[in-house]
Amino acid sequence: MKVYGNTEVVAALHKMVESGHVPHAMLFHEDDGGGAFPLVLNFLEELYGGNPRVQKLIHPDIHFVFPVAGPDKPVSLQFIGPFRELVLDNQYFFENELYTAIGIEGKQAGISVHEARSILERLSLSAVEGGYRTVVMYLPEKMNVQAANALLKMVEEPPQNTLFLLITHAPEKVLVTISSRCLHMRVQPLSPEAEVEVHAREAAGNTALVDLFHDLLEAIVARDMLKAIETGEAVADLKVREQQKSFCRLASEDLRRIFMLQKMPQLAHVPEGDQDFYRRMSSALKPTFPRRALGVMDRALMLIERNVNQKILFTDMVNQLYML
């Protein structure tokens, strides 16, 4: 699968394979729908000697873990078929597309202690082909404390040739006990050209949602409560609940950019064409705003999952952001 950009990360991973010095745990930070999955699979394909089963997601020594939901203590293995179909169709998939593909849309997905025990059970067996055993975990921020505690010793001191490759959208939410054991690697966002090529349909929808959040921030900075409420009503009027959830996630990504511009501007990686907006926001908003606003967006996401009335939910969200 083609990897867009990220030449420094690709070169670093290639050097690891060549030297034989591969960290036992790595945390890849991507934006939703970004390039971490193809990057990880290409790395594993090289590590496993070009084995074609890696890209087909059927190598017996590579185990995929992702958030799931349902009765009777579900684990990823129960959903591996539709997961494989999703990734084979498009490795640049969005989080909500995963939940739709595995049939848990609208449910509270997570990585439970039952999943952790399943991982440990699989890793207790010898590698089928005598090489590396790898766990690829998508969204470790969805892992609860019990699961993290169960995996901690394995992540901290794994058996020889055992790898953990974690792909996150929110590294600050990954439990510190796990995150601190990993080598962190930032997967840079897709360029506008690559975005069009990879996510033509999704990109158009995301642009509209980002514009809505930009309108909301402009209203907050201008202290225009009426405009802010109107923007909140526009989000509440979105017909598909997944769009409302995407709005919250994209807003969180924007808030992280503003936070980075305020604290470490050299690492902000602002999209081309939007520099003026983000610079204005980073100057106009209080330094405490991005972090507190992230909490507001997290709460909104939780309430969407709980089917709270959208009008009340987003009016409350606007009010909280306005008062920060």
Residue frames as qw, qx, qy, qz and C-alpha x, y, z in Angstrom:
[[0.000, 0.889, 0.457, 0.000, 0.00, 0.00, 0.00],
 [0.380, 0.588, -0.029, 0.714, 1.24, 3.48, -0.87],
 [0.453, -0.619, -0.367, 0.526, 2.48, 5.61, 2.02],
 [0.234, 0.853, 0.180, 0.431, 2.06, 9.37, 1.52],
 [0.063, -0.851, 0.285, -0.436, 4.81, 11.60, 2.89],
 [0.768, -0.584, 0.234, -0.121, 6.35, 10.78, 6.27],
 [0.728, 0.529, -0.401, 0.170, 9.73, 10.11, 4.66],
 [0.024, -0.605, 0.646, -0.465, 11.58, 10.51, 7.97],
 [0.738, -0.223, 0.475, -0.425, 9.39, 7.94, 9.73],
 [0.937, 0.328, -0.054, -0.109, 9.67, 5.52, 6.79],
 [0.492, 0.632, -0.525, 0.288, 13.45, 5.92, 6.77],
 [0.310, -0.518, 0.635, -0.482, 13.66, 5.35, 10.55],
 [0.881, -0.040, 0.334, -0.332, 11.59, 2.16, 10.32],
 [0.837, 0.490, -0.239, 0.038, 13.67, 0.90, 7.40],
 [0.195, 0.656, -0.622, 0.381, 16.85, 1.52, 9.41],
 [0.633, -0.361, 0.530, -0.435, 15.41, -0.49, 12.32],
 [0.963, 0.187, 0.119, -0.154, 14.83, -3.48, 10.06],
 [0.649, 0.630, -0.373, 0.207, 18.27, -3.20, 8.46],
 [0.019, 0.617, -0.630, 0.470, 20.07, -2.90, 11.80],
 [0.590, -0.188, -0.784, 0.043, 17.99, -5.50, 13.59],
 [0.137, -0.131, -0.568, 0.801, 17.38, -3.03, 16.44],
 [0.308, -0.470, -0.533, -0.632, 13.59, -2.90, 16.55],
 [0.241, -0.241, 0.503, -0.794, 11.96, -1.33, 19.65],
 [0.037, -0.202, -0.975, 0.081, 9.60, -3.76, 21.34],
 [0.073, 0.727, 0.645, -0.225, 6.81, -1.16, 21.61],
 [0.175, 0.030, 0.244, 0.953, 6.00, 1.79, 19.34],
 [0.177, 0.679, 0.580, -0.413, 3.14, 4.28, 19.49],
 [0.242, 0.217, 0.490, 0.809, 2.14, 5.84, 16.14],
 [0.129, 0.589, 0.431, -0.672, 0.12, 9.05, 16.45],
 [0.150, 0.243, 0.631, 0.721, -2.05, 9.72, 13.40],
 [0.408, 0.132, 0.117, -0.896, -5.03, 11.92, 12.66],
 [0.662, 0.257, 0.639, -0.296, -8.26, 10.00, 12.08],
 [0.754, 0.621, 0.210, -0.046, -8.04, 8.48, 8.60],
 [0.001, -0.865, 0.461, 0.197, -4.30, 9.18, 8.48],
 [0.687, 0.518, -0.497, -0.109, -1.43, 7.08, 7.24],
 [0.376, -0.551, 0.705, -0.239, -0.36, 4.98, 10.21],
 [0.878, 0.041, 0.432, -0.201, -1.95, 1.72, 9.12],
 [0.819, 0.561, -0.084, 0.087, -0.27, 1.45, 5.69],
 [0.120, 0.789, -0.541, 0.266, 2.98, 2.64, 7.27],
 [0.591, -0.408, 0.639, -0.275, 2.82, -0.10, 9.91],
 [0.920, 0.224, 0.303, -0.109, 1.89, -2.80, 7.39],
 [0.624, 0.720, -0.272, 0.136, 4.71, -1.80, 5.04],
 [0.149, -0.697, 0.638, -0.291, 7.12, -1.90, 7.98],
 [0.751, -0.190, 0.586, -0.237, 5.91, -5.36, 8.96],
 [0.876, 0.477, 0.036, -0.063, 6.09, -6.59, 5.39],
 [0.399, 0.732, -0.501, 0.231, 9.77, -5.64, 5.31],
 [0.381, -0.540, 0.657, -0.361, 10.37, -7.06, 8.81],
 [0.813, 0.011, 0.544, -0.207, 8.77, -10.37, 7.80],
 [0.409, -0.250, 0.723, 0.497, 10.95, -10.68, 4.71],
 [0.284, 0.212, -0.462, -0.813, 8.43, -9.47, 2.14],
 [0.132, 0.233, 0.961, -0.074, 5.85, -12.10, 3.08],
 [0.196, -0.261, -0.452, -0.830, 2.69, -11.28, 1.01],
 [0.421, -0.528, -0.737, -0.020, 0.43, -12.51, 3.81],
 [0.251, -0.310, -0.372, 0.838, 1.30, -9.40, 5.84],
 [0.174, 0.075, -0.183, -0.965, -0.55, -7.02, 3.50],
 [0.486, -0.250, -0.683, -0.485, -3.43, -9.51, 3.27],
 [0.443, -0.452, 0.384, -0.672, -3.73, -9.45, 7.07],
 [0.953, -0.099, -0.145, -0.247, -3.48, -13.25, 7.29],
 [0.428, 0.465, -0.695, 0.342, 0.03, -13.75, 8.66],
 [0.738, -0.421, -0.526, -0.037, -0.34, -16.17, 11.62],
 [0.597, -0.237, -0.383, 0.664, 2.14, -14.28, 13.80],
 [0.012, 0.157, -0.014, 0.987, 0.52, -10.83, 13.45],
 [0.142, -0.550, -0.802, 0.183, -2.47, -10.22, 15.71],
 [0.025, -0.401, -0.185, -0.897, -4.84, -7.27, 15.21],
 [0.215, -0.504, -0.700, 0.458, -6.65, -5.67, 18.14],
 [0.051, -0.315, -0.216, -0.923, -9.25, -2.90, 17.94],
 [0.321, 0.015, 0.507, -0.799, -12.18, -1.54, 19.98],
 [0.309, -0.236, -0.836, -0.387, -15.28, -3.75, 19.97],
 [0.406, -0.110, 0.398, -0.815, -18.64, -3.85, 21.71],
 [0.681, -0.075, -0.559, -0.467, -21.39, -6.31, 22.40],
 [0.791, -0.453, 0.204, -0.358, -22.64, -8.89, 24.92],
 [0.992, -0.073, 0.056, 0.083, -20.76, -11.95, 26.13],
 [0.505, -0.684, 0.356, 0.386, -17.32, -10.33, 26.51],
 [0.775, 0.618, 0.102, 0.088, -16.45, -9.80, 22.82],
 [0.491, -0.559, 0.386, 0.546, -12.86, -9.65, 21.52],
 [0.240, 0.644, -0.379, -0.620, -11.35, -8.57, 18.21],
 [0.146, -0.150, 0.936, 0.282, -10.98, -12.12, 16.87],
 [0.363, 0.486, 0.764, -0.220, -14.78, -12.33, 16.61],
 [0.357, 0.853, 0.174, -0.338, -14.79, -9.38, 14.19],
 [0.401, -0.469, 0.532, 0.580, -11.59, -10.10, 12.25],
 [0.477, 0.387, 0.700, 0.363, -13.42, -10.94, 8.99],
 [0.191, 0.910, 0.341, 0.138, -15.16, -7.58, 8.44],
 [0.331, -0.844, 0.208, 0.368, -12.10, -5.79, 9.87],
 [0.540, -0.179, 0.612, 0.549, -9.90, -7.45, 7.26],
 [0.388, 0.625, 0.589, 0.334, -12.34, -6.52, 4.49],
 [0.051, -0.979, -0.150, 0.128, -12.34, -2.89, 5.63],
 [0.388, -0.709, 0.389, 0.442, -8.54, -2.60, 5.69],
 [0.541, 0.062, 0.675, 0.498, -8.07, -4.41, 2.39],
 [0.294, 0.793, 0.491, 0.211, -10.54, -1.99, 0.79],
 [0.152, 0.848, -0.065, 0.504, -8.89, 1.13, 2.23],
 [0.675, -0.158, -0.457, 0.557, -6.03, 1.26, 4.73],
 [0.094, 0.159, -0.165, 0.969, -6.78, 4.97, 5.28],
 [0.354, -0.577, -0.684, -0.269, -10.13, 4.22, 6.94],
 [0.217, -0.529, 0.222, -0.789, -11.80, 6.42, 9.55],
 [0.102, -0.096, 0.847, -0.513, -12.66, 5.28, 13.05],
 [0.607, 0.209, 0.337, -0.689, -16.41, 5.48, 12.45],
 [0.679, 0.364, -0.493, -0.403, -15.98, 3.32, 9.33],
 [0.207, 0.220, -0.929, 0.212, -14.51, 0.58, 11.51],
 [0.329, 0.103, 0.699, -0.627, -17.53, 0.57, 13.81],
 [0.685, 0.363, -0.041, -0.631, -19.89, 0.48, 10.83],
 [0.520, 0.396, -0.726, -0.213, -17.91, -2.35, 9.20],
 [0.222, 0.084, -0.933, 0.269, -18.00, -4.59, 12.29],
 [0.420, -0.488, -0.658, -0.389, -21.62, -3.79, 13.08],
 [0.437, -0.485, -0.566, 0.504, -21.30, -1.88, 16.35],
 [0.098, 0.411, 0.141, 0.895, -22.19, 1.61, 15.13],
 [0.437, -0.613, -0.121, -0.647, -23.70, 3.65, 17.96],
 [0.855, -0.446, -0.258, 0.062, -22.34, 1.39, 20.70],
 [0.283, -0.882, 0.373, -0.052, -19.66, 2.17, 23.26],
 [0.890, 0.311, -0.288, 0.168, -16.56, 0.44, 21.87],
 [0.337, -0.821, 0.441, -0.134, -13.52, -0.39, 23.95],
 [0.626, 0.342, -0.685, 0.147, -10.57, -2.71, 24.57],
 [0.729, -0.569, 0.059, -0.376, -11.37, -4.75, 27.67],
 [0.386, -0.555, 0.726, -0.126, -9.50, -6.99, 30.06],
 [0.865, 0.174, 0.461, -0.099, -10.98, -9.95, 28.18],
 [0.645, 0.751, -0.130, 0.063, -9.19, -8.67, 25.07],
 [0.054, -0.784, 0.598, -0.157, -5.96, -8.33, 27.04],
 [0.681, -0.261, 0.671, -0.132, -6.24, -11.94, 28.23],
 [0.850, 0.472, 0.230, -0.036, -6.87, -13.05, 24.64],
 [0.381, 0.841, -0.370, 0.100, -3.69, -11.25, 23.57],
 [0.323, -0.620, 0.694, -0.175, -1.65, -12.88, 26.34],
 [0.844, 0.037, 0.519, -0.129, -3.02, -16.30, 25.42],
 [0.770, 0.636, 0.023, 0.047, -2.00, -15.87, 21.77],
 [0.212, 0.829, -0.478, 0.200, 1.44, -14.56, 22.70],
 [0.648, -0.473, 0.576, -0.157, 2.01, -17.53, 24.99],
 [0.916, 0.255, 0.303, 0.065, 2.29, -19.71, 21.89],
 [0.506, -0.327, 0.452, 0.658, 5.49, -19.93, 19.85],
 [0.333, 0.595, -0.245, -0.689, 5.67, -18.01, 16.60],
 [0.887, 0.315, 0.299, -0.159, 4.29, -20.18, 13.80],
 [0.730, 0.641, -0.100, 0.214, 7.11, -19.20, 11.44],
 [0.814, -0.222, -0.154, 0.513, 9.79, -18.83, 14.10],
 [0.341, 0.398, -0.006, 0.852, 10.26, -15.08, 13.73],
 [0.094, -0.112, 0.307, -0.940, 8.57, -12.03, 15.24],
 [0.119, -0.597, -0.793, 0.021, 5.22, -12.11, 16.99],
 [0.062, 0.117, 0.019, 0.991, 3.41, -8.79, 16.64],
 [0.024, 0.673, 0.693, -0.257, 0.34, -7.17, 18.16],
 [0.086, 0.256, 0.255, 0.928, -1.06, -4.28, 16.12],
 [0.086, -0.588, -0.699, 0.397, -3.46, -2.38, 18.36],
 [0.060, 0.479, 0.352, 0.802, -5.71, 0.27, 16.82],
 [0.336, -0.673, -0.074, -0.655, -6.80, 2.98, 19.28],
 [0.539, -0.089, -0.704, 0.454, -5.09, 2.00, 22.55],
 [0.128, -0.190, 0.283, -0.931, -6.77, 5.06, 24.11],
 [0.715, -0.225, -0.259, -0.609, -9.91, 2.88, 24.19],
 [0.645, -0.006, -0.731, 0.221, -8.20, 0.43, 26.55],
 [0.554, -0.759, -0.082, -0.331, -9.45, 0.45, 30.13],
 [0.208, -0.741, 0.577, -0.275, -7.25, 0.35, 33.22],
 [0.840, -0.204, 0.480, -0.148, -7.84, -3.35, 33.88],
 [0.871, 0.471, 0.075, 0.122, -6.73, -4.25, 30.34],
 [0.291, 0.830, -0.378, 0.289, -3.66, -2.04, 30.60],
 [0.485, -0.611, 0.572, -0.255, -2.67, -3.59, 33.91],
 [0.932, 0.034, 0.357, -0.054, -3.05, -7.08, 32.45],
 [0.778, 0.575, 0.016, 0.251, -0.78, -6.20, 29.52],
 [0.123, -0.958, 0.257, -0.033, 1.72, -4.02, 31.37],
 [0.628, -0.505, 0.560, 0.194, 4.37, -6.63, 32.14],
 [0.758, 0.320, 0.492, 0.284, 4.20, -8.03, 28.60],
 [0.364, 0.899, 0.086, 0.227, 4.61, -4.56, 27.08],
 [0.284, -0.898, 0.335, -0.020, 7.36, -3.62, 29.56],
 [0.265, -0.515, 0.806, 0.123, 9.40, -6.83, 29.31],
 [0.864, 0.301, -0.038, -0.401, 8.16, -8.84, 26.32],
 [0.855, -0.113, 0.449, 0.232, 9.66, -12.17, 25.29],
 [0.270, -0.386, 0.535, 0.702, 12.29, -11.99, 22.57],
 [0.005, 0.063, 0.698, 0.713, 11.00, -10.97, 19.13],
 [0.024, -0.665, -0.743, 0.074, 7.63, -9.79, 20.47],
 [0.136, 0.116, 0.121, 0.977, 6.42, -6.41, 19.21],
 [0.080, 0.712, 0.623, -0.313, 3.58, -4.07, 20.15],
 [0.167, 0.139, 0.329, 0.919, 2.66, -1.51, 17.46],
 [0.032, 0.641, 0.642, -0.419, -0.03, 0.90, 18.71],
 [0.142, 0.364, 0.405, 0.827, -1.93, 3.35, 16.49],
 [0.133, -0.595, -0.589, 0.531, -3.57, 6.24, 18.34],
 [0.139, 0.727, 0.355, 0.572, -5.58, 9.35, 17.51],
 [0.338, -0.852, 0.040, -0.397, -5.16, 10.80, 21.00],
 [0.644, 0.218, -0.597, 0.426, -1.79, 9.99, 22.60],
 [0.115, -0.393, 0.451, -0.793, -2.63, 12.07, 25.65],
 [0.776, -0.225, 0.085, -0.583, -5.47, 9.64, 26.43],
 [0.810, 0.138, -0.565, 0.073, -3.34, 6.50, 26.25],
 [0.739, -0.672, -0.046, -0.002, -2.74, 5.31, 29.80],
 [0.008, 0.874, -0.480, 0.070, 0.67, 6.47, 31.00],
 [0.704, -0.359, 0.612, -0.007, 1.62, 2.97, 32.12],
 [0.800, 0.357, 0.439, 0.200, 1.47, 1.88, 28.47],
 [0.394, 0.911, 0.012, 0.123, 2.49, 5.09, 26.70],
 [0.257, -0.865, 0.431, 0.025, 5.68, 5.49, 28.74],
 [0.724, -0.228, 0.623, 0.191, 6.95, 2.09, 27.55],
 [0.694, 0.563, 0.414, 0.175, 6.63, 3.03, 23.87],
 [0.332, -0.174, 0.312, 0.873, 8.77, 4.83, 21.32],
 [0.331, 0.731, 0.410, -0.434, 6.52, 7.64, 20.05],
 [0.307, 0.003, 0.567, 0.764, 6.33, 8.41, 16.32],
 [0.340, 0.582, 0.258, -0.692, 4.18, 11.15, 14.77],
 [0.418, 0.325, 0.718, 0.451, 2.56, 10.27, 11.45],
 [0.032, 0.285, -0.037, -0.957, 2.08, 13.60, 9.71],
 [0.552, 0.526, 0.447, -0.468, -1.34, 14.43, 8.23],
 [0.607, 0.381, 0.571, 0.401, -1.99, 13.80, 4.57],
 [0.109, -0.197, 0.225, 0.948, -1.22, 16.61, 2.17],
 [0.518, 0.418, 0.198, -0.719, -4.26, 18.23, 0.51],
 [0.505, 0.398, -0.605, -0.471, -3.45, 16.35, -2.71],
 [0.203, 0.086, -0.971, 0.097, -3.18, 13.01, -0.93],
 [0.308, 0.229, 0.636, -0.669, -6.33, 13.76, 1.05],
 [0.600, 0.403, -0.120, -0.681, -8.24, 14.22, -2.19],
 [0.471, 0.323, -0.782, -0.249, -6.78, 11.02, -3.64],
 [0.180, 0.016, -0.943, 0.280, -7.41, 8.87, -0.57],
 [0.033, 0.463, 0.749, -0.472, -10.53, 10.38, 0.97],
 [0.007, 0.219, 0.407, 0.886, -12.25, 12.26, -1.85],
 [0.408, -0.581, -0.564, -0.420, -15.77, 11.72, -0.51],
 [0.593, -0.582, -0.447, 0.329, -14.90, 11.88, 3.19],
 [0.412, -0.080, -0.055, 0.906, -12.67, 14.93, 2.75],
 [0.117, -0.442, -0.345, -0.819, -15.55, 17.00, 1.41],
 [0.580, -0.642, -0.459, -0.203, -17.73, 16.12, 4.39],
 [0.660, -0.391, -0.293, 0.570, -14.92, 16.71, 6.86],
 [0.269, 0.196, 0.079, 0.940, -14.18, 20.13, 5.37],
 [0.336, -0.598, -0.356, -0.635, -17.77, 21.19, 6.02],
 [0.708, -0.588, -0.380, 0.096, -17.55, 19.99, 9.63],
 [0.581, -0.157, -0.141, 0.786, -14.23, 21.77, 10.20],
 [0.046, 0.409, 0.208, 0.887, -15.75, 24.95, 8.76],
 [0.528, -0.677, -0.404, -0.317, -18.57, 24.65, 11.30],
 [0.709, -0.499, -0.263, 0.424, -16.10, 24.46, 14.18],
 [0.411, 0.098, 0.048, 0.905, -14.10, 27.38, 12.76],
 [0.203, -0.603, -0.322, -0.702, -17.34, 29.41, 12.67],
 [0.664, -0.654, -0.363, -0.001, -17.93, 28.49, 16.31],
 [0.651, -0.278, -0.141, 0.692, -14.44, 29.57, 17.36],
 [0.188, 0.342, 0.189, 0.901, -14.79, 32.85, 15.43],
 [0.406, -0.687, -0.360, -0.483, -18.05, 33.53, 17.26],
 [0.724, -0.551, -0.298, 0.289, -16.47, 32.76, 20.64],
 [0.529, -0.058, -0.013, 0.847, -13.53, 35.09, 19.97],
 [0.018, -0.405, -0.262, -0.876, -15.92, 37.82, 18.76],
 [0.094, 0.181, 0.693, -0.692, -18.12, 37.23, 21.86],
 [0.498, 0.043, -0.322, -0.804, -21.11, 36.72, 19.54],
 [0.390, -0.030, 0.845, -0.364, -23.31, 34.35, 21.55],
 [0.709, 0.436, 0.213, -0.512, -26.13, 34.35, 18.98],
 [0.569, 0.582, -0.530, -0.237, -23.80, 33.24, 16.19],
 [0.021, -0.355, 0.913, -0.198, -22.28, 30.59, 18.47],
 [0.559, 0.145, 0.669, -0.468, -25.72, 29.17, 19.31],
 [0.711, 0.539, -0.081, -0.444, -26.68, 29.15, 15.61],
 [0.366, 0.530, -0.761, -0.083, -23.55, 27.14, 14.85],
 [0.251, -0.147, 0.891, -0.348, -24.40, 24.68, 17.62],
 [0.683, 0.343, 0.384, -0.517, -27.89, 24.28, 16.17],
 [0.604, 0.580, -0.432, -0.335, -26.35, 23.53, 12.76],
 [0.122, 0.353, -0.921, 0.111, -24.35, 20.69, 14.33],
 [0.442, 0.090, 0.742, -0.495, -27.46, 19.40, 16.11],
 [0.688, 0.481, 0.089, -0.536, -29.32, 19.41, 12.77],
 [0.191, 0.443, -0.828, -0.287, -26.79, 17.04, 11.14],
 [0.829, -0.020, -0.192, -0.525, -28.91, 14.08, 10.07],
 [0.872, 0.069, -0.470, 0.119, -26.40, 11.32, 10.83],
 [0.647, -0.759, 0.069, 0.010, -25.14, 10.87, 14.37],
 [0.839, -0.054, 0.140, 0.523, -21.73, 9.73, 13.03],
 [0.349, 0.669, 0.095, 0.649, -21.36, 13.20, 11.50],
 [0.402, -0.862, 0.033, -0.306, -21.90, 14.76, 14.91],
 [0.849, -0.438, 0.160, 0.249, -19.25, 12.45, 16.36],
 [0.702, 0.315, 0.155, 0.619, -16.89, 13.33, 13.50],
 [0.015, 0.873, 0.041, 0.486, -17.48, 17.01, 14.26],
 [0.631, -0.761, 0.141, -0.056, -16.33, 16.45, 17.85],
 [0.867, -0.148, 0.221, 0.420, -13.26, 14.49, 16.76],
 [0.520, 0.556, 0.160, 0.629, -12.25, 17.04, 14.11],
 [0.221, -0.909, 0.007, -0.353, -12.81, 19.84, 16.62],
 [0.781, -0.578, 0.167, 0.165, -10.48, 18.02, 19.03],
 [0.771, 0.174, 0.202, 0.579, -7.80, 17.80, 16.33],
 [0.199, 0.790, 0.104, 0.570, -8.15, 21.55, 15.75],
 [0.505, -0.845, 0.058, -0.165, -7.86, 22.25, 19.46],
 [0.853, -0.298, 0.179, 0.390, -4.64, 20.21, 19.62],
 [0.572, 0.479, 0.158, 0.647, -3.20, 22.27, 16.75],
 [0.114, -0.877, -0.028, -0.465, -4.06, 25.49, 18.58],
 [0.750, -0.650, 0.101, 0.069, -2.55, 24.11, 21.79],
 [0.822, -0.010, 0.186, 0.538, 0.67, 23.22, 19.94],
 [0.335, 0.699, 0.127, 0.619, 0.81, 26.66, 18.33],
 [0.371, -0.876, 0.036, -0.307, 0.58, 28.23, 21.77],
 [0.761, -0.580, 0.280, 0.078, 3.16, 25.92, 23.38],
 [0.540, -0.317, 0.618, 0.475, 5.42, 24.48, 20.66],
 [0.529, 0.682, 0.022, -0.505, 4.65, 26.18, 17.32],
 [0.151, 0.548, -0.746, -0.348, 7.42, 24.33, 15.48],
 [0.107, 0.001, 0.994, 0.003, 5.51, 21.07, 16.03],
 [0.472, 0.345, 0.390, -0.712, 2.01, 22.34, 15.20],
 [0.206, 0.057, 0.851, 0.479, 1.97, 21.25, 11.52],
 [0.383, 0.537, 0.339, -0.671, -0.84, 23.60, 10.48],
 [0.620, 0.444, 0.604, 0.231, -2.48, 22.73, 7.12],
 [0.264, -0.021, 0.320, 0.910, -1.45, 24.91, 4.23],
 [0.137, -0.469, -0.488, -0.723, -3.88, 27.74, 3.59],
 [0.541, -0.701, -0.436, -0.163, -5.14, 27.78, 7.19],
 [0.565, 0.005, -0.388, 0.728, -2.13, 29.34, 8.90],
 [0.073, -0.379, 0.054, -0.921, -3.80, 32.73, 9.36],
 [0.674, -0.482, -0.293, -0.476, -6.87, 31.27, 11.06],
 [0.835, -0.292, -0.402, 0.237, -4.90, 29.09, 13.48],
 [0.428, 0.147, -0.282, 0.846, -2.46, 31.89, 14.35],
 [0.281, -0.458, -0.044, -0.842, -5.35, 34.24, 15.11],
 [0.789, -0.443, -0.320, -0.279, -7.06, 31.65, 17.26],
 [0.772, -0.124, -0.408, 0.472, -3.87, 30.76, 19.14],
 [0.228, 0.222, -0.216, 0.923, -3.37, 34.45, 19.95],
 [0.399, -0.403, -0.123, -0.814, -6.98, 35.28, 20.76],
 [0.816, -0.383, -0.373, -0.220, -7.86, 32.26, 22.90],
 [0.484, -0.739, 0.412, -0.223, -6.63, 31.85, 26.47],
 [0.228, 0.473, -0.851, 0.017, -3.75, 29.37, 26.94],
 [0.346, -0.037, 0.850, -0.396, -6.10, 27.28, 29.10],
 [0.658, 0.309, 0.021, -0.686, -8.81, 27.16, 26.43],
 [0.587, 0.322, -0.672, -0.315, -7.64, 24.24, 24.23],
 [0.177, 0.111, -0.937, 0.280, -7.12, 21.80, 27.10],
 [0.339, 0.205, 0.615, -0.682, -10.43, 22.65, 28.78],
 [0.616, 0.368, -0.169, -0.676, -12.25, 22.63, 25.45],
 [0.392, 0.237, -0.874, -0.161, -10.94, 19.13, 24.76],
 [0.084, 0.106, 0.875, -0.464, -12.75, 18.01, 27.89],
 [0.498, 0.368, 0.228, -0.751, -15.94, 19.62, 26.61],
 [0.575, 0.374, -0.535, -0.494, -15.63, 17.78, 23.27],
 [0.199, 0.120, -0.965, 0.120, -14.95, 14.48, 25.03],
 [0.284, 0.236, 0.692, -0.620, -18.10, 14.95, 27.11],
 [0.568, 0.409, -0.093, -0.708, -20.12, 15.78, 23.98],
 [0.439, 0.287, -0.808, -0.268, -18.90, 12.56, 22.34],
 [0.012, -0.040, -0.933, 0.357, -19.93, 10.56, 25.40],
 [0.400, 0.348, 0.454, -0.716, -23.40, 12.14, 25.42],
 [0.546, 0.368, -0.447, -0.606, -23.88, 11.44, 21.71],
 [0.301, 0.132, -0.944, -0.022, -23.17, 7.78, 22.46],
 [0.052, 0.234, 0.828, -0.507, -25.85, 7.91, 25.19],
 [0.017, 0.526, 0.712, 0.466, -28.48, 9.33, 22.80],
 [0.103, -0.547, -0.386, 0.736, -28.91, 12.60, 24.69],
 [0.365, 0.840, 0.396, -0.068, -31.19, 15.08, 22.90],
 [0.638, 0.256, 0.168, 0.706, -29.00, 16.75, 20.26],
 [0.016, 0.824, 0.158, 0.544, -30.44, 20.25, 20.67],
 [0.600, -0.797, 0.037, -0.063, -29.79, 20.23, 24.42],
 [0.868, -0.184, 0.130, 0.442, -26.39, 18.55, 24.01],
 [0.565, 0.335, 0.168, 0.735, -24.93, 21.01, 21.50],
 [0.149, -0.871, -0.110, -0.455, -26.50, 24.08, 23.10],
 [0.721, -0.682, 0.077, 0.096, -24.81, 23.03, 26.35],
 [0.803, 0.024, 0.163, 0.573, -21.55, 22.39, 24.48],
 [0.296, 0.675, 0.139, 0.662, -21.61, 25.88, 22.95],
 [0.409, -0.866, -0.045, -0.283, -22.39, 27.45, 26.33],
 [0.822, -0.478, 0.101, 0.294, -19.49, 25.64, 28.03],
 [0.673, 0.227, 0.183, 0.680, -17.02, 26.64, 25.29],
 [0.072, 0.808, 0.171, 0.560, -18.27, 30.22, 25.37],
 [0.535, -0.829, 0.005, -0.163, -17.68, 30.45, 29.12],
 [0.883, -0.122, -0.065, 0.448, -14.10, 29.06, 29.10]]
